[in-house]
Amino acid sequence: AQKITQTQPGMFVQEKEAVTLDCTYDTSDQSYGLFWYKQPSSGEMIFLIYQGSYDEQNATEGRYSLNFQKARKSANLVISASQLGDSAMYFCAMRGWYNNNDMRFGAGTRLTVKP
Amino acid sequence: DSGVTQTPKHLITATGQRVTLRCSPRSGDLSVYWYQQSLDQGLQFLIQYYNGEERAKGNILERFSAQQFPDLHSELNLSSLELGDSALYFCASSVDPGDYNSPLHFGNGTRLTVT
């Protein structure tokens, strides 16, 4: 079974500062993909970044980077230089080689960027 | 814009009624996924179709059913609606359902309110 845990229901960050959103996962799959999505108040789910279980380098996409620590089974999202528009819910998710029929999501973290 | 189209955006109906939610996947995507997002349950996988065939079932109630048509659009049918069915229903699509490294691309969702 796969399980995603996001332990921070809410986070605050000052504009222009960096913030780390935590995500840990549990899976019996050896091969899997980890994903982060952003859900603004308007409701849509926006794909941000992906990390493969065999990738040795941490993924980066613009101001987003994924701090992947495989041994600890953690895949934290780092947002640099926060902007007011980053205020949203953020979901960590995974798909596994064995359980690839669906994507499992964590409970989410609500990020609020303060001006 | 993810390229996934969901209609309608909002739906208000009474208990006991039946509704149909519609989804058109991204061009080229053969697989469609349905998710339910409620406040207390988070994002729950309901069902997946690939090229017209049901591929996987998640936490889908017997009152709910879905299908994928030859043109690859999909419909989610919800019947005998209850107050607890009020939620945001997402459709997502991907090219290859077996590729665990691929993200799911989500539509903007249909917000269902049962009164």
Interface residues (C-beta under 8 A of the other chain):
Chain A: D29 S31 Y32 G33 F35 Y37 S42 G43 E44 M45 I46 F47 Y50 G52 F91 R95 G96 W97 N100 N101 D102 M103 R104 F105 G106 A107 G108
Chain B: S2 Y33 G42 L43 F45 Q48 R55 A56 G58 L88 F90 A92 P97 G98 D99 Y100 N101 S102 P103 L104 H105 F106 G107 N108 G109 R111
